[in-house]
Structure formats: structure tokens, C-alpha cells
């Protein structure tokens, strides 16, 4: 009787652990981050300034996107947790959609959530993100997509910090990052001073 109870408790704990770990998961995708400049050269719709909507067929996306970006962005995959260099990055700048170049998040809205993916509490604008219900894998979540190209980015949860109390849990493979020019200029000036001492 005790062995059966222990077995049931172990099984319940395993189920709870699995559901918790899959909070942001939908599918596993390769995590190799390709060179941003190479992506932009092969991708004719990539722009940090054009805000017009991008509509391409699945075959067209497959031709211009690296396989890891395509898997997450177009097939709603998920990269493995704790594999994105952006997850723990503290640099000042702007995060863009790696698929189309649309501005998504400012670095000052990024926070350490511990979930394994880059997390933000607020998008750069109301039109930069679009939302859709996602009831896959027996979970009720809200999917977030790029407002320009409708690429899957991740999910948003209501367990983030003030002021929004939201946590945008975003796959790093579908993000590009550009340092703030002023911050980079100040950093380089400080490095030159240090080098000249």
C-alpha cells in the first residue's frame, strides 16, 4: 500500500514538474544563432525602418530564413531554455524581429525572469506585437507575434514585474539586437581612456 502511494506521489510530482518546465515550450528547435548581417543580406523584407506589413508564402519564408529562425518564427517552435545569449544580456539598445527587422522591445524593459528565455515587461509600441490565444499542449496561453510579419515570438504571461506585471517570454533566435549608438560611443570613449593610461 505504501509503495503504491509513493508511486502515485512520484507520478504526480513528475507531471507537475513537466507542466512547469513547459510553461514557455511548444516545440524544441535548434538554437544556433546565425550571423545577423548574413540574415539581412538574404532577406529582402528585413528593415528597421519600413513598417509596412509583410506577407509571404511559407515557401518564400523557407528560402530566406535560416532553419532555426524558420522553425520558431513560422512553425511556432521553441528554442531550448537557457541557450540564448540574449537571456542574460544587459547591453543597452533595441531588440528587433530577426525575421523582418521590426522594433519589438527596448533593453530597459528587459528583466531576469529565470524562465530560460529573454523576458521583457513591455513592447516598444502597441503595434509592434500582436496577440492570439494558444491552447496547445493542454495549456491556456497567449501567443505573441511580430506586428509586421506575424512571426511567432513566444508567449506573454501575467507574472512579470511592475509597472505592467507582464512577462513577454521570447525566443532569442527570433531576436536581433542593436546597441544604442550613444551607449556604444560612451563605452568606446571609456575604453580609449583606459587604454591611454
ZIMO-V730677 format. One record per residue. N is the residue number from 0. NEAR is the number of other ideal C-beta (glycine too) atoms within 12 Angstrom. Layout:
BEGIN
{{N	NEAR} {N	NEAR}}
END
This chain:
BEGIN
{{0	7} {1	8} {2	9} {3	10} {4	11} {5	12} {6	13} {7	14} {8	14} {9	14} {10	14} {11	14} {12	14} {13	14} {14	15} {15	14} {16	13} {17	16} {18	17} {19	16} {20	20} {21	24} {22	29} {23	45} {24	31} {25	29} {26	21} {27	22} {28	33} {29	22} {30	29} {31	19} {32	27} {33	24} {34	14} {35	28} {36	13} {37	17} {38	31} {39	26} {40	13} {41	23} {42	31} {43	18} {44	30} {45	31} {46	21} {47	24} {48	12} {49	18} {50	21} {51	15} {52	16} {53	30} {54	14} {55	25} {56	11} {57	16} {58	11} {59	19} {60	30} {61	18} {62	17} {63	30} {64	36} {65	32} {66	22} {67	31} {68	44} {69	32} {70	30} {71	45} {72	43} {73	35} {74	24} {75	30} {76	29} {77	41} {78	40} {79	25} {80	27} {81	20} {82	24} {83	35} {84	21} {85	36} {86	34} {87	19} {88	22} {89	17} {90	21} {91	22} {92	29} {93	30} {94	45} {95	39} {96	49} {97	47} {98	43} {99	41} {100	34} {101	40} {102	30} {103	46} {104	41} {105	25} {106	28} {107	18} {108	30} {109	37} {110	30} {111	20} {112	28} {113	18} {114	31} {115	29} {116	43} {117	42} {118	41} {119	41} {120	30} {121	29} {122	33} {123	29} {124	18} {125	10} {126	18} {127	32} {128	36} {129	26} {130	24} {131	20} {132	15} {133	26} {134	13} {135	20} {136	19} {137	13} {138	21} {139	14} {140	30} {141	25} {142	32} {143	39} {144	37} {145	44} {146	29} {147	34} {148	38} {149	28} {150	44} {151	41} {152	52} {153	51} {154	40} {155	35} {156	29} {157	16} {158	21} {159	25} {160	20} {161	12} {162	10} {163	19} {164	15} {165	28} {166	33} {167	43} {168	42} {169	49} {170	51} {171	41} {172	42} {173	50} {174	43} {175	39} {176	34} {177	25} {178	21} {179	18} {180	13} {181	12} {182	20} {183	17} {184	14} {185	15} {186	18} {187	15} {188	14} {189	14} {190	13} {191	12} {192	11} {193	10} {194	9} {195	8} {196	7}}
END
